[in-house]
Amino acid sequence: MSSASYSKFQVKNFDPRTLTWWKSKRLQIDMDPPYQRRGRLWSTADKAYLIDSILNGFDVPKIYLADFTWSDSKLNKRRLPYAIIDGKQRFEAIFDFFDGDLVLNADFVLRSDPALKLGGLGYRDLQRQFSAVAEEFDNFHLHVMSVFAETEEPINDLFVRLNRSKALTGAEIRNAMGGPVPEMLREIASRDFFIENVRFSVTRGQDLNTAAKFLLFESLEELQETKKSTLDKFVQRAKAAPSAERSNLELAARRVVDVLRDMESVFLPKDQLLASAGIVPVYYWLVRSLSPKQQNRLRAFLVKFEDLRRKNRELLKEKPDSDKIDGQLVEYDNYNRSTNDQLSHVGRFRILKERFGD
């Protein structure tokens, strides 16, 4: 990457501000910029523990904000003064406490006055009954860092560096890599299929991960290995791709969206068939290969197929020498143990297509 990408990149201390001040500015903070983790990952106890730390005067880790008050930056897509880079969960916990959506843990102890019974109380309770404690919270100063940048690359790089110790998923790291692919994946993951149909959790970017597999298949027009290293290289390579290759990626992304429209019709809301992310790329390729008339009977076939697999596994366990064991279903189960291998994708698709028929 050229030094010009970092020509104007600076991190400095934000002027000290109270929690009350930040609450007044909450609508001026973009809490969901492209590189961000999905929100609401902290448990209620985790968030209450942060409030405990604030009230007891413990240090709270720095929060990093992209600061757009210095210029009319092209990065400021939502036209807000600030965008969160690191610290979203902390801000959410603080705002939840202010809003009354969070209370202190039952075992909370105020170090400066242990005799006070504050466990289970919310912010408004403190205002009414223990105003001095509420004022301590109001006037607490967060340590916030302002980040100035002209391009997205250093902000993405900073986000990944700050979260290196937090076990980011592959999808979260790829989402912060920059280039054309992450934006395409976010668009694909915003489709109703991922919002309405899938049953697997998407809180740690599993939808982005699955979207990357779809786009990889379409860009090469065949089933591929979908391990983390392969998907990472796919995203990185696209950053330096010539315009013709980028155009091909855009066409591939459109094809993905077209297939997802079909999948939205095939599968039910929160479909049990989509409880595991590992099988979804195979279903994608299967739907892609079928005519609209064939797609109409696909779900019924898959339900019956899964029932046969379950019965076959039970028979294999109870009577491993039985001549009624379906060897092809055993083969499918073996493929299903390594869901990101190319051989697994190809093998499962072949078996499903053969059994589905014309």
N, C-alpha and C positions, 0 to 999 in steps of 0.2 A: 504494500500500500504506500502511496507517495506521501511525502511529508506535507504536501499541500492539503491533504485531507484533514490534517490536524493543525492547520495554520492558525486558527483561532479557537483554542481549546483551553479552558481555564477552570479550575475548581477553587473556590474560596469560601470563607465563612459568610453565611447569611447574617445580617444584622440580628442581634438577639430579639426574639419575639416570644410573647407568652402563649399558652395554650388557648386562651380566650381570643387572642388575635388570630391565631391559625384557624380557630373555629369560624371566625367572621370571614375568612378567605377561602373556606372549603370549596365553594362553587367556582373559584378561580383556579383550582388545581385539576389538571387532567389526571385522573386516577387510573386510566386504562390506556396509556400509550402503547404502541405496537410491541415493544420489547418486554413489557411487564408480565410477571407471573399472573395467573388467575387469582382473583381475590378470594377472601373468606376461607383461607386455609387454616388459620389459627382456630383452635378450640375456644370455647367460652372461658375455660379455666386459664388458657394461655393469655387471652386478652385481659382478663381480670388481674393476672399476675403483673402485667405491664403497668396497670393502674396502681397496683400495690407498690411497685418500684418507684413510681412517680411520687406518690404520697409519702413514701418513706425516704425520699431524697437520694435514691440510688441513681447511678449513672444509667442513662438510656442511650443505646447506640445511635450514631449519627443517622440523619435522614438526608438523602441526596435528591435535589430537585433540579430539573432543567429549568433555567431561568431565562424567560423570553422577554423580560422587561427591558433588556439592553438594546433590542432591535426587532424589526419585523422579520423574524426568521421563517424560512420555508419549512422548517421542522415543526412549526407550531400549527399543526393541521386543524386543531379545534379552537384556535384563536383565543387561548387562555394564557394568562401570565406565567403559569408554572405547570410542569408535568413531573410526576413522580418517577424517579429512577430506582431508588431503593428506600424502603420504609413504608410501603403501602399498608402492610398489616398493622404497623404501629399507629399510623394515622387513623385507620379504620377502627382500631380499638379505642382510641381517644374520642373520636366522634361518636362511637356507639355509647360510650359512657356519658358524654354530654347529652345525648338524645334520650337517655333512659332505657336503652336496649341492652345494657350491661350493668351488673351490680358487682360489688366487691365479693370476693370469695368468702365463704362462711367462716373460715379460720383466719381472716385478716386481722392483723395486729398492727396498730400504729406505734412505731418505735418511740416517738416522742411522748406518748401518753398511752401505755398499754391498757390502762383501766377503761378506756373508752370502748364501748361495744358497737363496732362499726360493721362487723361481718354481715353480708347480705344487703347492705344499704346501697342505694343508687345515688347519682349526682344530686338529684332534687331533694332526696332525704338529707344529704349532707348540707345543702343550702338551708333547709328548714331547721335542722336540729344541731348541726355542727358547722356553722358558717365559717369559722376560722379554718377548718380543714378544707372546706370547699374553696376558700380563697387560696390556699396553698396549691391546690390543683390548678385553679385559674391562672395563677401567676408563675407556674413552672415554665422554665425556658428550655425549649427543645434545642438541641445542637443540630442545626440544619446547614448543609453545604449547598451553595449555588454552583451550578454547572453551566458554563457558557460554551457553546459549540455551534459551528456553522454547518456541520454535516452529521449524519446519523451514526457514522462508524465509531467515533470515539465514545459516544453515549452508549452504544451497544457494547463496546469493549469494556467500558466502566461497569455496566450492569453485570456482565459475566464475571469480571474480576471481583466485584463486591460479593458475589454469591458463590464463589468457588467452594467455600466451606459449607455451603448449604445444600449440597447434593442436588443441583439442578438436574432435571430430566433432560434427555437428549432433545426433546421437542422444545423445551424452554431455551436451551442454548442455541438451537437452530433458529428460533424465533428472533434472536438478537443478533444474528450474523449479518444482516443487511443483504442488499442485492434484491433481485426481482422475486425470488421464490418465497421468502417469508410472507410477503404481502399477498401473494397468490394463495398460500396455504391458509392465511387468516380469512380470506374471502371464501374459500372452499369450506372451511370449518364453520362459517356463519350460515350455511345452508340449513334448511329445515331438517334434513336427514340427521344432522348431528345434534340439533336442538330437540327434535320431537321423537325420532325413531330409535336412536341407539340407547342401549340400556347400560353400557359400561360407563364408568366415571370419566369425566373430561376435566376434572379440576387441576390436573398437572400436565395438561397439554396432550392428553391421549387423542383428542380429536385432531390436533395439528399433526401428530405423529401418523395417524391413519391417513389424513389428507396427503401427507408427503408420499406415502406409498402409492396412493392413487395416481398422483401426478408423475411419479417416477415411472409407473407402468405405462401411462399414456405417452410420456415423452419419448420412450423407447419402443412403444407399441408391442410390448411383450412382458410377461411376468418376470420379475427380477428378485434377487436377494434384497431383503429390506432390513438388514441389520443397521445398528446405529452408525457404524463407520461408513456404510454405503450411502445412507441418507445425508450424513454430514458432507460427504464429498459431492453429492448431487447439488446441495445448496451452495457450497463454496465455489464449485465450478461455474455455476450460473452467474456469480458476481462479476466474473471477467469474461463472460460469453459475448461474442459479437452480436450485432443487432439481429442478424438472421436467426441465430439460435434463440434469442430472446423472443422473437416472433413465434417460433415453433413452440416455445414454452407457453406462450399466451394461448395458442390454439389448443395445446394439450389441456390447459386449465379449463377452457370452454367445454372441451369434450368431457372432462370430469364432471362439470356442473350438469351437463346433459344427462349423463348416466345417473347422477344423484337424484335428478327429478324422477327418473324411472324407479329408483330404489325407494323413494318416498311413497310411491304407489304400491310397491310390492310388500313392504314391511309395515307392521302396525306401530302405533306409538309405544315407545319403551318396550320394544319387541324382545321377548325372551330369546329369540334366535340371535339377537345382537348383544347378548350379555357379555360376550368375550370379544375384545378388540382383535384378537389373533385371527379369527376366521373372516372378518369383514372384508379384507382385500380380496379373498377368494370369491366371496359373494359378489363383490363389485365386478370382477372379471366375468363371472357367470351371467349376471344381469346384462352386462355389456354384450354378451355373445348371443342373446336371445331376442326373438321378435316380440313385439308388444303382445301378441296372442299367447306366446309361450310364457311371457312374464306373468300373465294373469293366473297361471296355475303353478308358479314357482314356489310360492310360500307353502302351499299345501304339500308339495313334494318334499320340501326341506323339513317340515314338521314330521312327516312320516319317516324320512331318512334318519332324523335324530332319534326317533323312537326305536327304529331298527338297530341303530348303533348301540343304544342303551341296552336293549335286550340281548344283543350279541355279546356285549361285554359281560353281562351277568352269566350268560351261558358259558363263556370262555372261563370265567372264574369258577363256576360250579362243576362243569364237565369239560375240562380242557381237551379231552380226546374225542368229543362228540363230532360226528360227521355233519352235523347241522350248523357248525360254526361257519360264518360267512367270511372267507379269507380276504375278500376285497374290503370289507368293513374293518378288519384287523389292520390291513395295509393303510387305510385312511387314518385310523387311530395312531398308527406309528408316525405317519407324516405330521399329524397334529401335535406331536411333541416338540417340534422345532419349527414354529410358525413363521419364522423370518427367513428360512432357507429357500432358495429358488426351487430346489427339488420338491420341497413341501408344498409351495404354491402350485407348481405345475401338477404334482401328483394328486392333490386334493381336487383341483379344478377338473382334471381328467376323469376322476372317478365320479364326481357329481354330474358332469356332462354326459358320461356314458349311461349312468343310471336314470338320468332325467329323460334321455331319448329325444326324439324329434317333436 
